[in-house]
Amino acid sequence: MNIEAKRALVFGGTSGIGLATVFRLAQMGATEVVAISRHPERVTDLPLNVTTAKVDVLDEAALKTFFQSQPPFDILISAATGGARASGPFLQMNMAAYQGSFAKLWGYANVVRFGAEQLTDQGAIVLVSGAPARKTRPGQVALGSVGGGIEAFVRAITAELAPKRINLVSPGLIDTPLIPITGEERSAFFADSTQNNIIPRTGTADEVAMAIIFAIENDFVTGTTIDVDGGWLLS
């Protein structure tokens, strides 16, 4: 796929990985990029070919209405988290929080279910999961479970969507606003969490966006997971 002159919708497109992807698509000449989130007012100074929209991926009625208002598009991306995710040891975990973590999966399912109908036949869908789905570390039961569900979802629907393509990008630890800690505590957390990686640092949102672009452009890739994790799986 040549991104130039294509229309793209990016859910979770006003922060972190989604926002980095929006900028890359805009720079590559997409006719229009729509950055969608629950709080689009938080982002300013966007390129001229980028517009914003406010939609909650868990609100099926609003999502259907939004897609029905859109002209056909060629690229559909979701990096929307859906909400908070539980962490910590499973035996001490709040089970309501664990269940709530699956909002990310439901949000992705909604986006694909209602968005695929407006996607052009040669279009591409990319979802963003995470390395804990591939190698779960202690305290990451919720992250691993949800990510594993997303991977299974992508593989299960790939043949049904054809010739439209769908792929998944799986980042390791990425320095984005999704991680709320700040200052020295943030630096210490990143250093401790990545010290055993083959590439011992956090990744950047743009490094993940580059993988998303690859999944869009390469017409021979579908139903697969692309790891961008600094060696997480091998450490």
Secondary structure, DSSP 8 states (H G I E B T S, - for coil): ---TT-EEEEETTTSHHHHHHHHHHHHTT-SEEEEEES-GGG-----TTEEEEE--TT-HHHHHHHHHTS--EEEEEE----S----S-GGG--HHHHHHHTHHHHHHHHHHHHHGGGEEEEEEEEEE--GGGTS--TT-HHHHHHHHHHHHHHHHHHHHHTTSEEEEEEE-SB-STTS---HHHHHHHHHHHHTTSSS-S-B-HHHHHHHHHHHHH-TT--S-EEEESTTGGG-
